[in-house]
Amino acid sequence: MLRHSLPILFLLLTTTLRAEFKAGAAITDITPPKLPVLVNGGMLSRYVDKINTRVNARAIVATDGKTQIAIVVADSCMMSREVLDDAKKMAAAKTGIPADRMLISATHAHSTPASMGCLGTDPDPNYVPFLKEKLVEAIAAAQAAMVPARIGFAKADAAEFTALRQWIRRPDRMVDDPFGNKSVRANMHAGRNLDDVTGEAGPEDPDLSLISIQTKGGKPLAVLANFSMHYFGDKDISADYFGLFSDGLKQRLDPQGSMVGMISHGCSGDIFRTDYRIPEKERPKTTIDEYANQLLDIAIKAYAGIKYDEQPTLAMAETRMNLKYRTPDKQRLEWAQRVVTEIGDRLAKTPTEVYAREQIILQERQQTEIVVQALRLGDIGIATTPNETYAITGLKIKAASPLKHTMVIELANGGDGYIPPPEMHAWGGYNTWAARSAGLEVNAEPKIANAAIAALERVAAKPRQEWKLSDGAAAKAVLALKPAAYWRLNEFTGPVAADASAHGKDAVYERDVAYYLEGPKSASFCADGEVNRAPHLVGARIRSRLPGLGSQYSLSLWFWNGMPNEGRDTSGWLVSRGHDQGLSVNGEHVGIGGKSGKSGNTGRLIFFSGTDEKSVVAGKTEIPRWQWQHLVLVRDKNKVRAYLNGTLELETESGMDAPKAPHEYFFGGRSDNDSNFEGRLDEIAVFDRALKAEEIAKLEVK
C-alpha cells in the first residue's frame, strides 16, 4: 500500500509547491460625492465645484498560493502615509491581505480632491474618509475577481513625450527665493527663456513600461503601465492624462470586457511634457487627448510583443524608516512666526506666507516616517518611493536592480515631497525650499534609493547589479591608444570620476555638478543602444593628479558649452595644467573666448601659457552653443596644436617651460579664475606623449 501511495504523495507535494498563479482587477469610482471640494497641487488653497472627468482607484490583487499582494493606483495628487496606513489596515481586516503587502500610489493629477495637506491647501475633511472606504472597496473587489492567470512585461521608448523641466540658470541670472535671498541657481521651467539658462539639470527617463496580466487563455485582465511625466494639466475635477490613458488601454485591448487599464507615476519630480530645447514656435500644439492617444499607440505596439510567464512566484518587502525634516534656524523661525501671526485665521495669500506657515509645521514635526517597498512578480520588479522623485533616482534604482525587468512607482504609500539628489540642494529652487512638499533631510534621496535597491535584493534573493556603461567603438579606440588616464564621466553621482584605463588615476568632481545627462555620440561610445552619459558642470571643475607628464603630452575631450558666447568676459575654461601646488596661473590654459579680449576671440578656442593673459592665441571657428565639440590638444615640447573636430584650429608655442612634475589638471576651470565652465564635459583622455596625426584621426567620431 505504501509503495503505491508514493507517486500520489509526490504529485500532491509538487502541486502544493507550485500553486497556481491567480490575479484579479477592479476599478472603483472615487469621484467626490459632495461638491465643492478642496483640490491641491497648487501654491494656494482652492475649491472646485465641477467635474470634468470621473476619478478612479484601480486595483490588482495577485497570489502564487503563498504570497498575496495588492497594487492600487488612485487618481490623486498625493496621499499621506497616515491616510494610506488607515486604508490598508481596513483592507487587511476585510480581505486578509497583510497591510505590508499592499502598494497604494497616486497618479499625481493636479486636478483631483485633496486628501493630504500641502503648501497652501489642507485635506478636504469630507473627502478623506470617503477615499479610504473606496480604496478598501477596490482591493476587495480585485480579490474577489481573481482567476488563474499569467503575467508578462514590455518596455518602449517614449522619449518625445517627456522632457526635463528643471534647468540650470546662468550665474548672472539667479533669482530670489520666498525668503528674500538670491539663491536660485536652478528651477522648474526656467528653460522657458533659454537666454537665462545653461542647460538641463538632469536626465530624462524615456521608458514606458507595461505589466500585462491575462487569463491562462489569453484574455486581458489588467495592464499596469508606468511612465515618467509629471501631469498634463486639465480643468475642474479631472483624472488628467492618466485617466484617459487608462481608459484607452481598456478600449483598445478589451472594449467589451472587464479588463482594467492603469498607469502609475514614474519618477517625475523634474519632468514635464514641454521640451524647452525646441523653440516655442516650433513645438507641436498637442491637446490632452492627442497626448494620451499617441502614448497609447506606443503602448499597444509594445504590448503586442509580450511573452508570458505561466507560473510566476511573488515576493514583497517593505522598509519603514524615520527621516528628519530640514527645520528652520532661529532667524528663519522668528521670521516665520511674525508672518504667521500677521496672517491670523485667514488663508495664506502669497508664496511667502505659505512658506512661513510651512516653517512652523516642520519645526513642530521635526521628522516623519516613510515607507519604501519592492515587489517581485516572476522576473518583474517594482520599487517604490513615497516622494516626487527625480528621473535620475529612478534610473539609479533600475540600473542596480537584480531583476530582469524593473519599474519604479513614485508617490506610493505616502506623499513625502521632493527628494533632489544632495548636490542639487545647493542650487535652490522650488524643489528644495523647505516645506512639506520638499522638507526631508538633504541625504533623503540616497537613503531612499538605497532602501529601494536593498528591498529589490531581498525579493529577488540576488545582489544588486554593478552598473557600468558599455564600451562602444569610439571608447575602444581611445583605450587602444593606451591613455595615461581616461575618464568616461558616466557616474550617477560624485565625488569620484573613475579612470577607465588600467592605471587607476581616478579624478574628483568638485561640488555643483549635475550628473548623468546625455553625452556625445551614444551610438559610437556605447553599445546595444545605451545612452552615453556626461556631467553638467555648474561652475564646478574636475580635478586630477597625473605625476610624470612632461613637455610632451596630449589630451582629448568633448565639450558642450552652455553659456552664450558673449555672456561674460571669458565664456569658460576647458582645461588648465598647473604646478605641483595646483596654482594654474603659471600653467597652460584652453578655453572659449567671451566678450572681452582681442577682437575676434568671442566664441573661439583660446590658449595661453604662463602669466600673461594678453598673449592669448585664438582659433578660427566660432563655436555654437549647446552642441558637442571635440578638442584634441597636443604639446610637443614647446609647440602646441589644438584640433577642433579633427581640424587644426590653432598652432602656437608655449611661453612656459613645462615643470618637471606638474601634477594638477583642472577640467572645466582654473584655480585662480571665476570663469569656470558652464556646460557638459565628457570622454576625457590624457596621453603621456604627443599624438601623431594618424592617432588623432582615430579619435575622431563621425
C-alpha positions in Angstrom: 0.0 0.0 0.0 2.7 2.4 0.9 4.6 1.7 -2.3 1.5 2.6 -4.4 0.8 5.8 -2.5 4.3 7.3 -3.0 3.6 8.7 -6.6 0.3 10.2 -5.4 2.1 11.8 -2.4 4.8 13.2 -4.7 2.1 14.6 -7.1 0.3 16.3 -4.1 3.6 17.8 -2.9 4.5 19.1 -6.3 1.1 20.6 -6.8 1.3 22.3 -3.4 4.8 23.7 -4.0 3.7 25.0 -7.4 0.4 26.6 -6.5 -1.4 28.3 -9.4 -0.9 32.0 -10.0 -4.1 33.9 -9.8 -4.9 37.6 -10.3 -7.9 39.9 -10.4 -8.5 43.5 -11.1 -11.2 46.1 -10.3 -11.9 49.8 -10.7 -13.7 51.9 -8.1 -15.1 55.4 -8.7 -13.6 57.8 -6.2 -15.1 61.0 -7.6 -16.2 63.2 -4.6 -20.0 62.8 -3.9 -20.1 66.3 -2.3 -19.0 69.5 -4.0 -17.3 71.9 -3.8 -14.1 70.0 -2.8 -10.6 71.2 -1.9 -8.0 70.5 -4.7 -4.3 70.5 -4.0 -1.4 70.7 -6.5 -1.1 74.5 -6.4 0.5 77.0 -4.2 -2.7 78.4 -2.7 -5.9 76.8 -1.4 -8.8 76.4 -3.9 -12.2 74.8 -4.1 -13.6 73.2 -7.3 -17.3 72.6 -7.9 -17.3 71.0 -11.3 -16.4 67.5 -12.6 -14.7 67.2 -16.0 -13.9 63.5 -15.8 -14.5 60.9 -13.2 -11.6 59.9 -10.9 -11.0 56.3 -10.0 -8.9 53.9 -8.0 -7.7 50.9 -10.0 -6.6 47.7 -8.2 -4.8 44.4 -8.9 -4.7 41.6 -6.4 -2.5 38.6 -7.2 -1.3 35.4 -5.4 1.0 32.5 -6.1 -0.6 30.4 -3.4 1.8 31.5 -0.7 2.0 35.3 -1.0 -0.9 37.6 -1.8 -0.3 41.2 -2.8 -2.4 44.2 -3.8 -1.5 47.1 -6.1 -3.7 50.2 -6.2 -3.2 53.3 -8.4 -5.6 56.2 -7.4 -6.3 59.4 -9.3 -5.0 61.7 -6.7 -2.3 64.4 -6.5 -0.8 62.6 -3.4 -2.0 60.7 -0.4 -0.4 60.8 3.1 1.1 57.8 4.8 -1.3 58.2 7.6 -4.4 58.1 5.3 -3.0 55.1 3.4 -2.0 53.2 6.6 -5.6 53.6 7.8 -6.9 52.3 4.4 -4.5 49.4 4.4 -5.5 48.4 8.0 -9.2 48.5 7.0 -8.5 46.5 3.8 -6.4 43.9 5.7 -9.3 43.3 8.1 -11.7 42.8 5.2 -9.5 40.7 2.8 -6.9 39.0 4.9 -4.1 40.5 2.8 -1.4 41.8 5.2 -1.1 45.6 5.2 2.6 45.4 4.3 1.7 43.5 1.2 -0.3 46.4 -0.2 1.1 49.1 -2.5 -1.1 52.2 -2.9 0.1 55.0 -5.1 -1.2 58.4 -6.6 -1.1 59.4 -10.2 -0.3 62.9 -9.2 -3.0 64.6 -11.2 -3.2 68.2 -10.1 -7.0 68.3 -10.6 -8.1 65.8 -8.0 -9.6 66.2 -4.5 -7.1 67.0 -1.7 -6.5 64.0 0.6 -3.5 65.5 2.4 -2.2 68.9 3.4 0.5 70.5 1.2 1.6 74.2 0.9 -1.5 76.3 1.0 -4.1 73.6 0.8 -5.4 71.4 3.7 -7.0 68.0 3.1 -10.8 68.1 2.4 -12.4 66.8 5.6 -15.3 65.2 3.8 -13.3 63.5 1.1 -10.7 61.8 3.2 -12.9 59.2 4.9 -14.7 58.6 1.6 -11.4 57.9 -0.2 -10.3 55.4 2.5 -13.5 53.4 2.1 -13.2 53.4 -1.7 -9.6 52.2 -1.6 -10.7 49.2 0.6 -13.6 48.6 -1.9 -11.2 48.5 -4.8 -8.8 45.9 -3.1 -11.7 43.7 -2.0 -13.3 43.8 -5.5 -10.0 42.8 -7.2 -9.5 40.0 -4.7 -13.0 38.7 -5.4 -12.3 38.7 -9.2 -9.1 36.5 -9.0 -8.8 33.7 -11.6 -5.9 31.6 -12.9 -3.6 34.0 -14.8 -0.3 34.6 -16.4 2.0 37.7 -16.5 4.3 39.5 -18.9 6.4 42.7 -19.3 7.2 45.1 -22.1 9.1 48.3 -22.4 9.1 51.0 -25.1 10.9 54.3 -25.8 8.5 57.3 -25.4 11.2 60.0 -25.2 9.3 62.5 -27.2 6.5 62.5 -24.6 8.7 63.6 -21.6 11.3 66.2 -21.0 13.3 68.0 -18.3 11.5 70.9 -16.6 14.4 71.8 -14.2 17.0 73.9 -15.8 20.2 75.5 -14.5 20.3 79.2 -14.5 23.3 81.3 -15.6 25.4 82.5 -12.7 24.4 86.1 -13.7 20.7 85.3 -13.9 20.0 83.9 -10.4 16.6 84.9 -8.8 15.1 85.3 -5.3 13.6 82.6 -3.2 10.4 83.2 -1.0 12.7 84.0 1.9 14.2 87.1 0.2 17.5 85.5 -0.8 19.0 85.4 -4.3 19.7 81.7 -4.1 18.0 80.2 -7.1 20.6 78.7 -9.4 18.2 76.0 -10.8 14.4 75.9 -11.0 11.5 74.4 -12.7 10.5 75.8 -16.1 13.5 78.2 -16.2 14.0 76.9 -19.7 11.1 79.0 -20.9 13.7 81.7 -21.6 16.7 79.9 -23.0 18.8 83.0 -22.6 18.6 82.6 -18.8 19.9 79.1 -18.6 22.9 76.9 -19.3 21.1 73.6 -19.8 19.0 70.9 -18.2 19.7 69.8 -14.6 19.4 66.1 -15.1 18.5 63.2 -17.5 15.0 62.1 -18.5 13.7 58.6 -18.3 12.0 57.7 -21.6 10.8 54.2 -20.6 7.1 53.4 -21.0 6.8 50.1 -19.1 3.9 47.7 -19.1 3.0 44.7 -16.8 0.3 42.7 -18.5 -1.9 40.2 -16.7 -4.1 37.8 -18.7 -6.2 34.7 -18.0 -4.5 31.4 -18.9 -6.4 31.5 -22.1 -5.1 35.0 -23.1 -8.0 37.2 -22.1 -6.8 40.6 -20.8 -7.3 41.1 -17.1 -5.2 44.2 -16.4 -2.3 46.2 -17.7 -0.3 48.3 -15.3 1.8 51.0 -17.2 4.5 53.2 -15.7 5.8 56.4 -17.2 7.7 59.5 -16.0 5.8 62.6 -16.9 4.5 64.9 -14.2 1.0 65.7 -15.4 -0.6 67.3 -18.5 -3.0 69.8 -16.9 -6.7 69.8 -17.1 -9.7 71.8 -15.8 -12.1 71.2 -12.9 -12.1 67.7 -11.3 -10.2 65.5 -13.7 -8.0 62.4 -13.9 -5.7 64.2 -16.3 -3.9 62.1 -19.0 -3.6 59.2 -16.5 -7.4 58.6 -16.7 -7.5 59.0 -20.5 -4.6 56.6 -20.9 -6.1 54.0 -18.5 -9.5 54.1 -20.2 -7.8 54.0 -23.6 -6.0 50.8 -22.7 -9.3 49.1 -22.0 -11.0 50.4 -25.1 -8.1 49.2 -27.3 -7.5 45.8 -25.7 -10.8 44.7 -24.3 -13.6 47.1 -25.4 -16.5 44.7 -24.5 -14.8 43.1 -21.4 -13.9 44.0 -17.9 -10.1 44.5 -18.2 -8.7 47.2 -16.0 -6.1 49.6 -17.6 -4.0 51.7 -15.2 -0.9 53.9 -15.4 1.4 54.6 -12.4 3.6 57.6 -11.9 7.2 57.1 -12.7 10.0 59.2 -11.3 8.8 62.6 -12.5 9.9 65.2 -9.9 11.9 67.1 -12.5 9.9 66.0 -15.6 7.2 67.7 -17.7 5.8 67.3 -21.2 7.3 70.6 -22.6 10.7 70.2 -24.3 12.2 73.7 -23.8 15.0 72.8 -26.1 12.6 73.3 -29.0 11.7 76.9 -29.7 8.1 77.7 -28.7 7.1 78.5 -32.3 8.3 75.1 -33.4 6.7 73.0 -30.6 3.7 70.9 -31.6 0.4 72.2 -30.0 -0.8 68.9 -28.6 -4.1 68.5 -26.7 -4.5 66.2 -23.7 -6.5 63.7 -25.8 -3.8 63.7 -28.5 -1.1 63.2 -25.9 -2.8 60.3 -24.3 -3.7 58.6 -27.7 -0.2 59.0 -29.1 1.3 57.5 -25.9 -1.3 54.7 -26.2 0.0 54.0 -29.7 3.4 53.2 -28.3 2.0 51.1 -25.5 -0.2 49.0 -27.8 2.7 48.3 -30.1 4.9 47.1 -27.2 2.0 45.1 -25.8 1.8 43.0 -28.9 5.2 41.6 -28.3 4.8 40.5 -24.7 5.8 36.9 -23.7 4.1 35.5 -20.6 5.2 33.6 -17.5 2.6 31.0 -16.8 3.7 30.2 -13.2 5.3 33.3 -11.6 6.1 33.4 -7.9 5.6 36.5 -5.8 7.6 38.3 -3.1 7.2 41.7 -1.4 9.4 43.6 1.1 8.7 46.8 3.0 11.0 49.1 4.8 9.9 51.9 7.2 12.4 54.5 8.4 12.4 57.8 10.1 13.8 60.8 8.2 14.4 64.3 9.6 12.9 67.4 8.3 15.1 70.4 7.4 13.8 72.6 10.1 14.3 76.4 10.2 17.2 78.0 12.0 16.4 80.6 14.8 16.4 83.6 12.4 14.0 81.9 9.9 11.8 80.6 12.6 11.4 84.0 14.1 10.6 85.5 10.7 8.0 82.7 10.1 6.4 83.3 13.4 6.0 87.0 12.7 4.5 86.4 9.3 2.1 83.7 10.6 1.0 86.0 13.4 0.1 88.7 10.9 -1.9 86.1 8.8 -4.1 85.2 11.8 -7.0 83.0 11.0 -7.2 83.7 7.3 -5.7 81.6 4.5 -2.2 82.3 3.1 -2.4 84.6 0.1 1.2 84.7 -1.2 4.1 82.2 -1.6 5.9 84.0 1.2 3.0 83.4 3.6 2.7 79.8 2.5 6.4 79.1 3.2 6.3 80.9 6.5 3.4 78.6 7.6 5.4 75.6 6.4 8.4 76.5 8.6 6.2 76.4 11.7 4.8 72.9 10.6 8.3 71.5 10.0 9.5 72.9 13.3 6.6 71.2 15.1 7.0 67.8 13.4 10.9 67.5 13.3 10.8 64.2 11.5 8.5 61.7 9.8 8.2 58.0 9.0 8.4 57.0 5.3 7.6 53.7 3.5 9.7 52.1 0.8 8.7 48.8 -0.9 9.8 46.3 -3.5 7.7 43.7 -5.3 8.6 40.7 -7.4 6.2 39.1 -9.9 8.2 36.4 -11.5 11.2 38.2 -13.0 9.5 41.6 -12.9 10.4 44.0 -10.1 8.5 47.1 -8.8 10.3 49.5 -6.5 8.5 52.4 -4.8 9.3 55.8 -3.3 6.9 57.9 -1.3 8.2 61.1 -3.0 8.3 63.2 -6.0 11.5 61.6 -7.2 13.8 62.9 -9.9 14.3 60.8 -13.0 18.0 60.2 -12.2 16.9 58.4 -9.0 14.6 56.1 -10.9 17.4 55.4 -13.3 19.8 54.6 -10.4 17.3 52.1 -9.0 16.6 50.4 -12.3 20.3 50.2 -13.1 21.1 48.4 -9.8 18.0 46.1 -9.8 18.9 42.4 -9.8 15.7 41.6 -11.6 15.4 41.3 -15.4 12.6 44.0 -15.6 12.0 46.8 -13.2 9.7 49.8 -12.9 9.8 52.4 -10.2 6.5 53.9 -8.9 6.7 57.2 -7.0 4.2 58.8 -4.6 3.5 55.3 -3.3 2.4 54.7 0.3 2.8 58.4 1.2 3.4 61.9 -0.1 6.7 63.0 1.4 7.7 65.7 -1.1 10.6 66.2 -3.5 13.9 64.5 -2.9 16.5 66.1 -5.1 19.9 64.4 -5.2 22.0 66.0 -2.4 24.2 68.1 -4.8 21.1 69.9 -6.1 20.1 71.3 -2.7 22.8 74.0 -3.1 21.1 75.4 -6.2 17.9 76.3 -4.5 14.6 76.4 -6.4 11.1 75.3 -5.6 12.0 71.6 -5.2 14.4 72.5 -2.4 12.5 75.2 -0.4 11.8 73.6 3.0 8.1 72.7 3.3 6.1 69.5 3.5 6.4 69.5 -0.3 10.2 69.4 -0.1 11.2 69.2 3.5 13.2 65.9 4.0 16.8 65.9 5.0 19.4 66.6 2.4 20.5 63.0 2.2 17.0 61.6 1.8 17.5 60.8 -1.8 20.4 58.4 -1.5 18.9 56.8 1.7 15.6 56.2 -0.1 17.2 54.9 -3.3 19.4 52.6 -1.4 16.4 51.3 0.6 14.5 50.6 -2.6 17.5 48.7 -4.1 18.0 46.7 -0.9 14.4 45.8 -0.9 14.7 44.6 -4.6 17.7 42.5 -3.4 15.5 40.8 -0.8 12.6 40.0 -3.1 15.0 38.7 -5.8 17.3 36.9 -3.4 20.2 38.3 -5.5 22.7 41.1 -5.1 22.3 44.4 -6.9 23.9 44.8 -10.3 27.2 46.6 -10.6 26.5 49.2 -13.2 28.9 50.1 -15.9 28.4 51.9 -19.2 29.3 49.7 -22.2 32.4 50.4 -24.4 31.4 51.2 -28.0 33.8 51.5 -30.9 34.9 55.1 -30.0 35.6 54.2 -26.4 37.6 51.2 -27.6 39.6 53.4 -30.0 40.6 55.7 -27.1 41.7 52.7 -25.0 43.6 51.2 -27.9 45.8 54.3 -27.9 46.8 53.5 -24.3 46.0 56.7 -22.5 47.6 57.6 -19.2 44.1 58.2 -17.9 40.6 58.0 -19.4 37.5 59.4 -17.6 34.3 58.4 -19.3 32.4 60.6 -16.8 29.2 58.4 -16.7 28.7 58.4 -12.9 25.3 58.8 -11.3 27.0 60.8 -8.5 30.4 62.1 -7.3 32.9 62.7 -6.0 34.9 60.1 -7.8 35.3 60.1 -11.6 36.5 56.6 -12.4 39.5 56.0 -14.6 38.5 53.6 -17.4 42.2 52.9 -18.3 44.2 50.3 -16.4 46.1 52.9 -14.4 43.7 53.7 -11.6 44.1 57.5 -11.9 40.6 58.5 -10.6 39.7 62.2 -10.8 37.5 64.1 -8.4 34.3 66.1 -9.2 34.2 69.3 -7.2 30.8 70.4 -6.0 27.9 71.7 -8.1 27.7 69.0 -10.8 24.6 67.7 -12.4 25.2 64.0 -13.3 24.2 61.5 -16.0 23.0 63.8 -18.7 23.2 62.7 -22.4 26.8 62.8 -23.7 28.2 62.8 -27.2 27.8 60.2 -29.9 26.0 57.5 -28.0 26.0 55.1 -30.9 29.8 55.3 -31.1 30.8 55.5 -27.4 28.3 52.8 -26.2 26.9 49.5 -27.4 23.5 47.9 -27.5 21.6 51.2 -27.8 22.8 52.6 -24.5 22.9 56.3 -24.0 26.3 57.8 -23.4 26.4 59.9 -20.3 28.1 63.2 -19.2 28.2 65.6 -16.3 27.0 69.2 -16.5 29.4 71.5 -14.6 27.5 74.2 -12.7 30.6 76.4 -12.3 32.5 73.4 -11.0 35.6 71.6 -12.1 37.0 68.1 -12.4 40.4 67.8 -10.7 43.0 65.2 -11.4 46.6 64.5 -10.4 48.9 63.0 -13.1 52.5 62.9 -12.0 55.2 62.3 -14.5 53.8 64.1 -17.5 56.5 66.3 -19.0 56.7 68.6 -22.0 55.1 66.1 -24.4 51.5 65.2 -23.8 48.1 65.2 -25.4 44.5 65.3 -24.3 41.2 64.6 -25.9 37.9 65.8 -24.6 34.3 66.5 -25.7 32.6 69.7 -24.5 29.2 71.3 -24.8 29.1 74.9 -23.9 26.0 76.2 -22.0 26.9 79.9 -22.0 26.2 82.3 -24.8 29.4 83.4 -26.4 29.0 87.0 -25.3 27.6 86.1 -21.9 30.7 87.1 -19.9 34.3 88.1 -20.3 35.5 84.5 -20.9 32.8 82.1 -21.8 34.6 79.3 -19.8 37.8 77.4 -19.3 38.0 73.9 -20.6 41.4 72.7 -19.2 44.3 74.0 -17.2 47.5 72.4 -16.4 49.3 73.8 -13.4 52.2 73.4 -11.0 52.7 71.0 -8.1 50.7 73.3 -5.8 47.8 73.5 -8.1 48.4 77.2 -8.9 47.3 77.2 -12.5 48.1 80.9 -13.0 51.5 79.7 -14.2 50.2 76.9 -16.3 48.6 76.3 -19.7 45.0 77.1 -20.3 42.5 76.3 -23.0 39.1 77.9 -23.0 36.4 79.6 -25.1 36.6 83.3 -25.6 33.9 85.7 -24.4 33.1 89.3 -24.9 36.4 90.6 -23.6 39.9 90.2 -25.1 41.2 90.8 -28.6 38.7 91.3 -31.3 37.7 88.0 -33.0 38.2 85.8 -29.9 34.5 85.7 -29.0 33.2 82.1 -29.1 36.6 80.7 -30.4 39.1 78.4 -28.8 41.7 80.4 -26.9 45.1 79.3 -25.5 47.7 81.0 -23.3 50.5 79.9 -21.1 52.5 81.4 -18.3 51.2 84.5 -16.6 50.4 86.8 -19.5 46.7 86.6 -20.4 47.4 89.3 -23.1 49.3 86.7 -25.1 46.1 84.7 -25.9 46.1 82.9 -29.2 42.6 82.3 -30.7 41.3 79.7 -33.1 39.4 80.3 -36.4 36.0 78.8 -35.7 33.1 80.3 -33.7 31.8 77.5 -31.5 28.0 77.2 -31.4 26.3 77.0 -28.1 24.7 73.7 -27.0 26.5 71.5 -29.5 29.0 68.8 -28.8 32.6 69.6 -29.9 35.7 67.5 -29.8 39.0 69.1 -28.7 42.4 67.4 -29.0 45.3 69.4 -27.5 48.9 68.3 -28.3 52.0 69.7 -26.7 55.2 68.6 -28.3 57.9 70.2 -26.3 57.2 73.9 -26.8 54.9 73.5 -29.7 51.2 73.5 -29.1 48.5 72.4 -31.5 44.7 72.3 -30.9 42.3 70.4 -33.1 38.6 71.1 -33.2 36.5 68.3 -34.5 39.6 66.8 -36.3 40.7 70.1 -38.0 43.8 72.0 -36.8 42.3 75.1 -35.1 45.3 76.9 -33.7 49.1 76.3 -33.6 51.5 78.2 -31.4 54.4 77.9 -28.9 54.0 77.7 -25.2 55.7 80.6 -23.4 56.3 78.4 -20.4 58.8 75.6 -19.8 56.8 72.6 -18.6 57.6 71.9 -14.9 59.1 68.5 -14.2 56.1 67.2 -12.3 53.0 69.4 -12.9 50.6 67.1 -11.0 47.4 69.2 -11.3 45.0 69.1 -14.2 41.7 71.1 -14.0 38.9 70.3 -16.4 36.2 72.9 -16.6 38.1 75.7 -14.8 41.2 77.3 -13.4 42.1 77.5 -9.7 42.6 81.3 -10.0 39.6 82.3 -12.1 35.9 82.6 -11.7 35.0 81.9 -15.3 34.6 78.2 -14.7 32.9 76.2 -17.4 29.1 76.1 -17.5 28.2 73.1 -19.6 29.0 69.4 -20.2 32.3 67.7 -20.5 32.8 64.1 -21.5 35.3 61.3 -22.6 38.4 63.0 -21.3 41.6 61.1 -22.1 45.2 62.2 -21.3 48.2 60.7 -23.1 51.8 60.8 -22.0 53.1 61.6 -25.5 52.4 63.9 -28.4 49.9 62.1 -30.5 50.7 61.8 -34.2 48.3 62.8 -37.0 47.2 59.2 -37.6 46.4 58.7 -33.9 44.4 61.9 -33.7 42.4 60.6 -36.7 41.5 57.5 -34.7 39.9 59.7 -32.0 37.5 61.4 -34.4 33.9 60.1 -34.3 31.9 60.6 -37.5 
